[in-house]
Structure formats: structure tokens, C-alpha cells
Amino acid sequence: YCESSARFGFGQSLSNRIADKILKELKVRGPNGLSRTAISGLFQGNRTKQEIDAALGDLHFSSLAQRRKEVTRGRPSEVWFASEYLIRD
């Protein structure tokens, strides 16, 4: 309840600037989402993997973004979506 009330009052913004930038781009991309590689590319090498992991963790914990594993010919790809665009199986 408290989290929903805060989000209503302050919008869907976190106090984490990295997470805010990722969320903004996820909303722009809509149902296409962003791969983990594309998310890293948003910061042009100026953020560490740990910083990006923490930001994605904040978004996931706040139910603002969700990830999905997609099968590829090689390793599975991790794609992130703003929660309103998550395609459910």
C-alpha cells in the first residue's frame, strides 16, 4: 500500500538515476524491451555491471520492470520490459 501510494504521489521514479534512465528507455521501447547488452550500451561504458545490476534489481523489486529469458542459438538472452509491456507466457 505504501509503495503504491508513493508511486501515485511521486510518479514512477526511483532515487536511482541509473534505474530511472533504464526505465525511461524501456517505456520508449515498449513491447520490444531491451536486451541486457542494449541496457549496458545506454551508458556507453560509464557504468559498471554491478551498478546496472543494482538498478535492474531496484526496478524489479519495485515492480516497474521485469525480465524474460529468450532462447537463442547460443546462450539465452535476457530481455527487460517495463512492467506494463511484459508479454506473459
C-alpha positions in Angstrom: 0.0 0.0 0.0 2.8 2.5 1.0 4.7 1.7 -2.2 1.6 2.2 -4.4 0.8 5.5 -2.6 4.3 6.8 -3.1 4.3 5.9 -6.7 1.0 7.7 -7.1 2.3 10.8 -5.4 5.7 10.9 -6.9 5.3 9.0 -10.2 7.3 6.0 -11.3 10.7 7.4 -10.5 13.3 5.9 -8.1 16.0 7.7 -6.3 18.5 5.7 -8.5 19.4 7.8 -11.6 20.6 4.7 -13.5 17.3 2.9 -12.8 15.4 5.9 -13.9 17.3 6.1 -17.2 16.7 2.4 -17.9 13.0 2.6 -17.1 12.6 5.6 -19.4 14.2 3.7 -22.3 12.2 0.6 -21.5 9.0 2.6 -21.8 10.2 4.1 -25.1 10.9 0.6 -26.5 7.5 -0.7 -25.3 6.8 -4.4 -26.1 10.2 -4.9 -27.8 12.0 -4.4 -24.5 15.8 -4.1 -24.2 18.4 -6.8 -24.1 21.0 -6.7 -21.3 23.6 -5.7 -23.9 21.4 -2.8 -25.1 20.9 -1.7 -21.5 24.7 -1.6 -20.9 25.0 0.4 -24.2 22.8 3.1 -22.8 25.7 4.1 -20.6 28.5 3.9 -23.1 30.7 2.0 -20.7 30.3 4.6 -18.0 28.6 2.3 -15.5 29.8 -1.0 -14.1 27.9 -4.3 -14.3 27.3 -4.0 -10.6 25.7 -0.6 -10.9 23.5 -1.8 -13.7 22.6 -5.0 -11.8 21.6 -2.9 -8.8 19.5 -0.6 -10.9 17.7 -3.5 -12.6 17.2 -5.1 -9.1 15.6 -1.9 -7.9 13.3 -1.8 -10.9 12.3 -5.4 -10.5 11.8 -5.1 -6.7 9.6 -2.0 -7.3 7.6 -4.0 -9.9 8.4 -1.4 -12.6 10.3 -3.7 -14.8 10.5 -7.5 -15.4 13.0 -9.7 -17.2 12.4 -12.5 -19.6 14.9 -15.2 -20.8 14.7 -15.8 -24.5 16.2 -18.8 -26.2 18.8 -18.2 -28.9 21.2 -20.4 -30.8 23.8 -19.7 -28.1 23.4 -18.6 -24.5 19.9 -17.5 -23.6 19.3 -13.8 -23.9 18.0 -11.7 -21.0 15.4 -9.1 -22.2 13.9 -6.4 -19.9 10.5 -4.8 -20.3 8.7 -2.0 -18.4 6.0 -4.0 -16.4 3.1 -2.6 -18.5 4.6 -4.1 -21.6 5.6 -7.5 -20.3 4.4 -10.3 -22.6 3.2 -13.1 -20.4 3.6 -16.8 -21.4 
